[in-house]
Amino acid sequence: KLVSIWVLVSISAGVRADPAEATSPSMIQRLIREAVRSHPLMAAASARAEGAIAGVGVVRLWDDPQLGIGGMAAERMMREQRGDIVVGIAQKLPRQRLYEAEKRHAEAGAKSLESMRREVANELGLSVAQALLELALADELIRLQEEDLGWLDTIVNLAQQRAKDVNGSAAESLRLESERAVREQVLASL
């Protein structure tokens, strides 16, 4: 519903005056582009996809070498046998298949997040189009009810003229006026 509110705010400036313009393909495309450009869901999905794409380049073939220095705190006799300073260098050898598997995994993750970004864009577009169509249908409903009210006014006037006739009935006129009042209230509530 957040998208619906956003669409209502975005198009309330001038589109409601002309429902045909609100549902024109160019207007729908313009609003979809605006939603994709500025909606926070889209920004978050794009950031995740860009991060995953950048992560593909970080997969490493060679690990950093490790250097360790240490001392031994032992009796004098043990120090003489083993030495009192320990120096070590560790370097993992590259494993080509592991590197390729990690690279493919990172690329698959990037593709997955990119497809999720496209899915968010499609969902935003769908929400915008649905909101626009709902607005257009509501406008058309109001227009039809106003037209119906106009016809009912004509019928009420005819019934009032018939009621003035000697053979006419006032009940028909009162029933139609009551119906007209009910329809005016329904129209006002929209």
N, C-alpha and C positions, 0 to 999 in steps of 0.2 A: 504493500500500500504506500510505501515511501515514494516509489516511482510515480504512482498515480497523483499524489499530492504535488510532487515536483512538476509533473506535466501540467496539472491544473494551474499552478502558479506561472509556469512558463508561457502558457498560451492565453492566459486571461487578459492580456493587454489588448488584443484586437481580433483574435480569431473567433471568439464567441459571437461576434456580430454577423459573421457569414459562415454557416456550417459547411457549405460546399468548399470553401477555401481551407477550412480546418482539416478536411479529409482528403485534400488533394495530394497526389503522390509527392509533389515537391515539398509541401509543408511537412508531411510525415517524414520524409527523408531528412529535411533540415532539423527537425526536432530529434530524430534518432541520432544524427551526427552530434548534436549538442549534448544529448544524454551520454553518449559514448565518450565525448571529450571531457565532460565535467563531473560525471557521477563518481562518488567515492568508491563504489564497488569496482568500477572499471579501473580506477587508478591503482587500487590494491592488487587486482589481478595482473595488471601490466607490470607492476613492481616485482611481483613474484616471478613472472615469466622472464623479465630482464635479469633478475638475480640468478635464476636457473641457467640461463644462457651464459652468463658470466662464469658460473660455476663449472661449466664444461672446460674452460681454459685453465682451470686451477688443478685439474687432475695431473698428478706428477708421476713421472717414470722413475726418477731417482729420489730417494728420501734424503733428508739432510744428514750429514755425518754427525755422529755423536762422539764427544770427547769427554772422558771422565778422569778425574784426578782424585786420589784419596790417600789417606795415611792409615797406619796400623798402630793401634794402641795396645801393645801386648808386652809381655815380659821381654827382657833383653834377649833371652835365648831364642825366643820365637822370631824376634825381629831379625836376628842374624840369619836365621834359616830362610825366612820368607821375604825379607826386605821390609823396610818401613814406609815406602812410598809405592803406591799402585797407580799405574798409568794405563788407560785403556782407550782405544779408538774403535768405534763400531760403525760400519757402513753396510746397510742392507743392499744386496745386489738387486738390480731391477728384474722384475718378472714381467715379461712382455705380455703374456696372456692376461695376467691380473690387471695390468695397466689398460689393455684394450677393453676388458670387461668393465672396469670402472668408468672408462671413457664412454662406452655405449650406455651404461647406466645413467650417467650424467646427461647425455644427449636425449635419452628417452624421457627423463624427468623434465628436461627443458621443453621437449615437444608436448608432453602432457600438460604442463602449465600454460604453454602457448595455446593449446586447444581449449583449456579452461577459460583463458582470457577471451577467446572468440565466442565461447558459450555464454559468458557474461554479457558480451556485446550483443549477441543475438537475443538473450533474455530481456535486456534493456530495450532493444528495438521492439520486441513483441509487447512489452508493457506499455511503451509509448503509443504504439499503434492501437492497442486495446483501449487505452484511456481516451485517445482521440475519437475512436469509434463510439465509445460509451457517451462521450460528450455530444457527438453529432446525433446519436439516437435520442438523447435527452432533449436536445434542441428540437428535433423533429417531432417528438412526442408533445412538447409544449406548443409547437406551431399547430399540430393537428387538434389539440384540445382547444386552442384559441379559435380555430376555424369551426369546430364543433359548437363552441359557445356562441359564435356568431349565428350559426344556423338555428340554434336553440332560441336566441333572441328573436329571430324572425318568426319562429313557431309560436313563441309567447305572445308576440304582437298580434298574430293572426287569431290566437285563442282569445285574447282580450277583446278584439273586435267582434268575434262571434258571441262572446258573453254579453255584449251590449245589445245583441239581437234579441228579440222577444222569445224566440224558440231556443236560444243558446243556453249553455250551462256554464256557471261560474266555477264549478268544480274542476273542469279541465284546465282552465286558466290558472287556478291556484296550484294544481299539481305540477304544471309545467314551470311555474315560477319557483316552486320549491326545488324542482330538479335543477333549474338554472342556478339557484343559490348553492346547492351542493357541488355542482361542477365548478363554480367560481372558487369555492373553498379548496377543492382539489387542485385547481390550477395555481392558486396562490401558494399552496404548500410545496409545489415543485420549485 
